[in-house]
Amino acid sequence: MKLLRIDDFINTDNPTPGKFYRSDILTLADQAKEIGGMFGLLAPGTQVPYHYHEKRESIIIFIQGEAIEIVEGKEFPVRAGDVLFIPAMEKHAMINRSASDVRYIEFWTPPSIPPDFVQVK
C-alpha cells in the first residue's frame, strides 16, 4: 500500500520556481506494475506541450488552481476538484493562464519506459 495525501502536494514548494515541475509518485519501486502516477505543478504562464500518448490512458485530478485543458483543439476550463479522463491517441495540452500555481495528480495505464509521449507541432 502507498498512501498519498493531497495536502502534501498542495503544500509542496516548487523546486523550479517559474517553471513546470513534475515528480513521479507511483512507480515500479512501489510495486505498481500496471499503473503509473505523478504530481504536476504548472507555474503561472507555463504549459504542458500539445501531445498525445499512443497507448496510455490518463486520469488527471486537479487539486489546486485553474487551467485550460486543450483537447483535440478545443479549450476547456478546469479547476481544483475536476477530474479528466484522457484516452490514448487524444491530443491534449494544459496551460496555466492564471497568476497562481496549478497542481494536479495524474495516474495512467499502462506505465511505459521510455515514456509514451508524442509532441504535436
C-alpha positions in Angstrom: 0.0 0.0 0.0 1.0 3.6 -0.6 -0.9 6.5 1.0 -0.9 9.8 -0.9 -2.1 12.9 0.9 -3.4 15.8 -1.2 -2.4 18.3 1.4 1.3 17.2 1.0 1.1 18.1 -2.7 -0.7 21.4 -2.1 2.0 22.4 0.4 5.0 21.3 -1.7 7.3 24.2 -2.7 8.1 24.4 -6.4 11.8 23.4 -6.7 11.9 25.0 -10.1 10.2 28.4 -9.5 8.5 29.9 -12.6 8.7 26.6 -14.5 6.7 23.4 -14.9 7.6 20.7 -12.3 6.7 17.0 -12.2 7.5 14.3 -9.8 6.8 10.5 -10.1 4.6 9.4 -7.2 3.7 5.8 -8.2 6.3 3.6 -9.9 7.7 0.0 -10.1 9.5 0.8 -6.8 6.0 1.0 -5.2 5.1 -2.4 -6.8 2.9 -0.6 -9.3 3.2 -2.9 -12.3 0.1 -1.8 -14.3 -0.3 1.9 -13.3 2.0 4.9 -13.0 1.5 8.3 -11.3 2.9 11.7 -11.0 2.4 15.1 -9.3 2.4 18.1 -11.6 2.8 21.8 -10.9 2.3 24.4 -13.6 3.6 27.8 -12.5 1.8 30.8 -13.9 2.4 31.3 -17.6 3.7 27.8 -18.2 2.2 24.8 -20.0 2.4 21.1 -20.9 3.0 20.9 -24.6 0.3 19.7 -27.0 0.9 16.0 -27.3 -0.7 12.5 -27.2 0.0 9.0 -26.0 -0.2 6.0 -28.3 -1.2 3.5 -25.6 -1.5 5.4 -22.3 -4.9 6.3 -20.8 -4.8 9.0 -18.1 -6.8 10.3 -15.2 -5.9 13.8 -14.1 -7.1 15.1 -10.8 -6.9 18.9 -10.3 -6.1 19.7 -6.7 -5.3 23.5 -6.8 -5.8 26.4 -9.2 -7.4 26.9 -12.6 -6.1 26.0 -16.0 -7.1 25.5 -19.6 -7.0 21.9 -21.0 -6.8 21.8 -24.8 -8.3 18.6 -26.1 -8.3 18.0 -29.9 -8.0 21.8 -30.5 -10.9 22.8 -28.1 -10.3 24.7 -24.9 -11.9 23.5 -21.6 -11.5 25.4 -18.3 -10.5 23.1 -15.4 -10.1 23.8 -11.7 -9.5 22.2 -8.4 -11.9 19.4 -7.9 -12.2 18.5 -11.6 -11.2 15.1 -12.9 -10.3 14.4 -16.5 -10.1 11.2 -18.4 -7.8 11.3 -21.4 -7.9 8.2 -23.7 -5.0 7.0 -25.8 -4.4 9.0 -29.0 -6.3 12.1 -27.9 -4.2 15.2 -28.4 -4.1 17.4 -25.3 -2.2 20.2 -23.5 -2.5 22.1 -20.3 -2.0 25.9 -20.0 -1.8 28.0 -16.9 -3.0 31.5 -17.8 -3.7 32.4 -14.2 -1.5 34.2 -11.6 -1.4 31.2 -9.3 0.1 27.7 -9.4 -1.9 24.8 -10.9 -1.4 21.5 -9.1 -2.6 18.1 -10.2 -2.1 14.4 -9.8 -2.1 12.1 -12.8 -2.4 8.4 -13.0 -2.0 6.4 -16.2 -2.0 2.9 -17.6 -0.1 1.2 -18.9 3.2 2.5 -17.5 5.9 2.6 -20.1 9.7 3.0 -20.3 10.5 5.1 -22.2 7.5 7.4 -21.7 4.7 7.2 -24.2 4.8 10.9 -25.2 4.4 12.2 -28.7 4.6 16.0 -29.0 2.4 17.6 -31.7 3.7 20.7 -33.5 
